[in-house]
Amino acid sequence: MTKQRLSIIILIILSLAVLIVAGYKISEQIGKKKISEEISQEELELRYKQQNDAFFGWYGVNKYMPYDKECVWKTQVHMSFYIRHTGKTITAGDVKTFLANPENPNGTPRTWQDDETGIIKDFVDWFRWGQNIDEFRFYSGNLQDILTAYCDARPGCPYTQLSKLTPDQIIELDKKYLDPDYDLVLMW
């Protein structure tokens, strides 16, 4: 085989390799575009609304919202109610970790339905369909009543609303809700 033929064969092989790699890259980009087009803007907004309702009680907010320290108390009340009814576990850390990245690895918007662990997906799904809103209002009202009675018995208690409590303090209220004889102590 001559050097010229060998050079042509090598050139053909390299050209094929370049075409294969370029084709893969184009296919990958088309795949990303197709995935993002599979979800309409309306569907994406609905998923964000459902996610925000479950995590923060932000009814009607239909865009990606990061973990919000101002609403961590609502998140904890929702999670305590969920844990009470399902026996499943979810933590503020689970929610915070999930919301840390608004995009999936492929670049598409990340919503509760993209949860790899199943923890977030189960929670939002249950919150959408499984919970009784009247029972939830009764539960959160009872937590507020427990807090009010606690503060009425302790002059100088700075807490008037659940929104002023930490997640650990809400967990303490939940323990008192379960057991009226529980010795509730809220540090301030």
N, C-alpha and C positions, 0 to 999 in steps of 0.2 A: 504494500500500500504506500502510495506516495505521500509526501509531507502535505501536499496541497489537498489531497482527498481527506487526510486525517484532520487537517485544519477545518475543512468544510463540515465534516461529521461533528467535530467538537462545537463548531459554531451553531449547527442545527440543534444539538443537544442543549446548549446554553440558551438558545432562543426559545426552545420548548419549555425549559425550566422557568424562564422569565415569564412566559405566557401563562404557565400554570399558576405561578405565585400571583401575578397580576389578576388573573381570573378569580383566585381565592379571595383576594382583597376586595374586589368588586362584589363578589357574591356575599361576603361578610357585611359590606355596607348596605347592600340591598336587603339582606336579612334584618339588619337593625332598623332600617326604614320600615320594613314590612311589620315588624313587631310593634313599633311605635304607632303605626297606622291602624293596627288591629283594634286598638282602644280609641274610641272617638273622644273628642274633647268633653262631651257631655258625660260619658262613662267615667272618664278620669276625674272630673269634678264631683261626680256622685261618690266615687270611692274615697276621695279626700274628705268629703262631707261626712261620710260614715265613720271614717277614721277619727276625725276631729270630734265628732259627737261622742264616740266611745272613750277617747283618751281624755278630753278636756271639757266635755259638755258644751262645746262651741257649736251650738245648733245653727246650721246654715252656712258655716264657713267652708267654702268648697275649693280651697287651694291648699297646697302643701304647707303645713305649719310645723316648725321644729319643736322640740321638747321645750316646754314653757315653764320656767320656775314659778311664775305667778299662779299657774293653775295646777301645780303639783298636788295640792290638797284635793282638788276635784278628781284628779287621776287616782289618788289613793282611795277616795270614797268609792269610786266606780269599781276599783280593783277589789276592795274589801267586800263589796256586795257580790261581785262575781265569784270570788273565792268561797263566800258563804253559801252560795247557791249551787256551785258546780263541784266544789272540792278540788278544783284545779288550782295551780299556782301560777301567779304572774307577779312580777315586781316592777317597781318604778325603774329599776335598772334595765329590765327587759324593754320597756317602752323607750327609755332614753337611748339605748343601743340601737334599737330599730330605727328611730327617727334621726339618728346621727347622720345618715346619708340619704338624701332625697332621690338618688338615682340607683338603679340596678347596675350591676357590672357591665351590661350591654348598652348602657346609656339611656335606657327608657326610664320614665318616672316610676318611682317606687311607691307602692301603696300596700295596704294591709294584706292584699291578696298575694303579694310577692314574698311573704314571710317564709323563710326557709325552715324555721324551728317549729312552726305550727302554733306557738304560744300566742302570738299577736293575732293571727288569723282566727283562732278559736275564740279569743276574747272579743274581737270586733264582731265576729259572726254572732256570738251569743248576745252581745249587747244590741245588735240589730234586731234579732228575732226572738231570743229566748227570755229576755227579762220583762218583767211586768213593771211598767212605768209607775203605776200607783204604788206598788210595793216598794219600789226604789225611793219614791218621794217620802213614803212612810219611814223607811230606813234612815234616809238622810235627815229627816225631821227629828227622828229619835236621837240621832247623834247630836244634833243641835240642842235638843232638850237636855241631854246628859251634860253637855258642855255648859249650858246656862245654869243648871242646878249646881254643878261643880263650882262655877265662878261665884254664884250667889252665896255659897257657903264659905267662900274664901275672899275676904275683902282684899282689894289690890290685884286680883287676878286680871291680867291684861287681855284675856281672850274673850271676845264677845261673839265672834263668828268662826265657823269652821275654816274660813279662808285665812285665818291668822295662824293656823296650826301647821306643824310639820307632818310629814307622812307617819313618823313614829308616834306622834301624839294622836293622830287619827286611828292608828292601829290600837292604841290604848283605849280610845273611846269605843272601838268595836269590841274589845274584850269586856268592857263594862256593859255594852249592849247585850252581849251573850250571857253574861253572868252579873245580875244586879248586885251581888255581894262582892264583886271584884273591887279591890282597893285601888281606885283610880288615882294616879299621881301624874300631873302634868307639870313638868319643870318650866320655870320661866326665869 
